Amino acid sequence: MKNGLVEWAEDLSFGRTVPLRLTGEGRKLYKALMTSALERDKVFRSCLSEDELASFRAALRKLEIVALALAESTPKPQSI
């Protein structure tokens, strides 16, 4: 908000929570960041063979499963 990248959404149906959304500048920055990240990802993947890439993806899937299980088992903070 301070830097003009996000703003309060004007939907009051959320009760106690207040949703935020990207401003036009925020969307522009997000698009630039994603373009850069996707280009960098392509360069990283280009040094791997198809077999290495398949192994890498399988390892990432396993790590995702463990991360999700840990997130579900982690106690949530109590609201005040």
Summary of the structure (lengths in Angstrom):
residues: 80
radius of gyration: 19.2
end to end distance: 25.0
largest distance: 51.8
contacts: 132
relative contact order: 0.08
helix: 62%
strand: 8%
